[in-house]
Amino acid sequence: MSDSIRTFVAVKIPVTAALRPVLRLLATKNWPVTAVSPDNLHVTLKFLGDAPIESRDAIQDQIAKSVTGKPPFDLRVVGLSAFPKVDRPSVVWAGLNDAEPLVSLAHRLEEALELLGFAREPRPFHPHLTLARVKGRPPRELFELLRQHVDTDFGTVEIASLEFLRSDRERDGARHSTLLSCELKA
């Protein structure tokens, strides 16, 4: 049996000055919450799961083809919410406005990687920025934080590249390493 690596395709999101205090709060409170490190913020466009190592070059070629002619773009990070519901959060996330270029990239990746046997996602792509995972009964303060920032504008970020990432599970969460970075350019 061949070796495989756990991989996904994403865009990295630089933390904005307005979002940093929210991440710090999520990370430092004694809540049953695991916050995403500011260095690990990303939006997953396509999760590939365990992919055979020998398919890595073909995957990278398809990823590179999918960004051809796609220029850099800006996203606005706006508001906080939670999945599956705000009153029963398991994931705390920030919304992304002006995300049509991101949706287009995700669609192109679906088409390109389907040629290599990766199944299309059954649900439509809804871009969001995961900030934390809730591991137990959330405190009232978390609900207050969500209400307080339901419409907060956390600023604009530039998306200038697409990343093919390896994900290794570790004791304190996942560690991501870049296998390929594809610069966006018109």
C-alpha positions in Angstrom: 0.0 0.0 0.0 1.3 3.4 -0.9 1.9 6.3 1.5 -0.6 9.1 1.6 -0.6 12.6 3.0 -3.6 14.6 4.3 -4.0 17.6 2.1 -6.3 20.5 1.2 -6.3 23.7 -0.9 -6.9 27.0 0.7 -6.2 30.7 0.7 -4.4 32.0 3.8 -6.0 35.0 5.5 -3.8 37.5 7.2 -5.2 38.5 10.6 -6.5 42.1 10.6 -5.9 44.5 13.5 -9.7 44.5 14.3 -9.9 40.7 14.4 -6.8 40.1 16.5 -8.5 41.0 19.8 -11.4 38.6 19.1 -8.9 35.7 18.4 -6.9 36.6 21.5 -10.1 36.6 23.6 -11.2 33.2 22.2 -7.7 31.8 22.9 -7.2 33.1 26.4 -10.6 32.7 28.1 -11.1 29.6 30.1 -13.8 28.5 27.8 -14.2 25.0 26.1 -13.0 26.6 22.9 -10.0 26.0 20.7 -9.1 29.1 18.8 -7.3 29.0 15.5 -3.8 30.5 15.7 -3.6 33.9 13.8 -0.8 32.3 11.7 -3.1 29.5 10.7 -6.2 31.5 9.5 -7.3 30.2 6.1 -10.4 29.4 4.0 -10.5 25.9 2.7 -11.5 25.8 -0.9 -11.1 22.0 -1.4 -10.4 19.3 1.2 -8.7 16.4 -0.5 -8.2 14.2 2.6 -5.6 11.4 2.4 -4.1 11.6 -1.0 -1.4 9.2 -2.3 2.0 10.8 -2.4 2.6 9.7 -6.0 -0.4 11.9 -7.1 1.1 15.0 -5.6 2.6 16.3 -8.9 -0.7 15.8 -10.8 -2.6 17.5 -8.0 -0.2 20.5 -8.1 -0.5 20.7 -11.9 -4.3 20.9 -11.7 -4.2 23.5 -8.9 -1.8 25.6 -11.0 -4.1 25.3 -14.0 -7.1 26.4 -12.0 -5.6 29.7 -11.0 -4.5 30.7 -14.5 -5.8 34.1 -15.4 -7.1 34.8 -11.8 -5.9 38.1 -10.5 -5.5 38.9 -6.8 -8.6 40.2 -5.0 -9.8 41.7 -1.8 -12.2 40.1 0.8 -14.0 42.0 3.6 -14.1 40.2 6.9 -17.5 41.1 8.4 -19.4 39.7 11.4 -19.2 36.7 13.7 -21.6 33.7 13.7 -21.5 30.0 14.4 -22.3 26.6 12.9 -24.6 24.7 13.1 -26.6 27.4 14.8 -25.7 30.5 16.9 -27.6 29.1 19.9 -25.7 25.7 19.5 -22.2 26.6 18.3 -19.6 24.1 17.4 -17.6 26.4 15.1 -17.2 30.2 15.5 -16.6 31.9 12.2 -16.3 35.3 10.6 -18.2 36.2 7.4 -16.5 37.1 4.1 -18.0 39.7 1.8 -17.0 40.4 -1.8 -16.3 36.7 -2.0 -17.3 35.9 -5.6 -13.7 35.5 -6.7 -13.2 33.0 -3.9 -16.4 31.1 -5.0 -15.1 31.0 -8.6 -11.7 29.6 -7.5 -13.5 26.9 -5.4 -15.6 26.0 -8.5 -12.6 25.8 -10.8 -10.7 23.6 -8.2 -13.7 21.3 -8.0 -13.7 20.8 -11.8 -9.9 20.5 -12.0 -9.5 18.0 -9.2 -12.5 15.9 -10.2 -10.4 14.9 -13.3 -8.0 13.2 -10.8 -10.8 11.3 -9.1 -11.6 13.7 -6.2 -15.3 13.8 -5.7 -17.1 17.1 -5.9 -18.4 18.5 -2.6 -22.1 17.6 -2.3 -23.0 21.0 -0.7 -22.4 24.4 -2.3 -19.3 26.3 -1.3 -20.1 29.0 1.4 -17.0 31.0 2.2 -16.3 31.6 5.8 -13.3 32.0 8.1 -13.2 29.5 11.0 -11.9 31.2 14.1 -12.5 28.6 16.8 -14.0 25.2 17.6 -16.3 24.8 20.6 -15.5 21.6 22.5 -18.2 21.7 25.2 -21.1 23.8 26.6 -20.4 27.4 25.6 -20.5 30.1 28.3 -22.9 32.9 28.1 -20.0 35.3 27.3 -19.4 33.5 24.0 -23.0 34.2 23.0 -22.5 37.8 24.0 -19.4 38.0 21.9 -21.3 36.7 18.9 -24.1 39.2 19.4 -21.7 42.1 19.9 -19.9 41.4 16.6 -22.8 40.2 14.4 -22.1 43.1 11.9 -18.6 44.2 12.9 -16.4 45.1 9.9 -13.0 43.5 10.7 -11.3 45.0 7.7 -10.2 44.0 4.2 -7.6 41.4 3.3 -5.8 40.8 0.0 -5.8 37.3 -1.5 -2.8 37.0 -3.7 -2.1 33.3 -3.7 -3.6 29.9 -3.4 -2.0 27.2 -1.2 -1.8 23.5 -1.5 -1.3 22.4 2.1 -0.3 19.3 4.0 -2.1 18.8 7.4 -0.4 16.8 10.1 -2.4 16.1 13.2 -0.6 16.9 16.4 -1.5 16.8 20.1 -2.4 20.5 20.2 -4.2 20.6 16.8 -3.2 20.4 13.2 0.1 21.7 11.8 -0.1 22.9 8.2 2.9 23.1 5.8 2.8 24.5 2.3 3.5 22.1 -0.5 2.8 24.6 -3.3 1.9 28.2 -3.4 0.3 29.5 -6.7 0.4 33.3 -7.1 -2.7 34.8 -8.5 -2.1 37.1 -11.5 -4.2 38.3 -14.5 
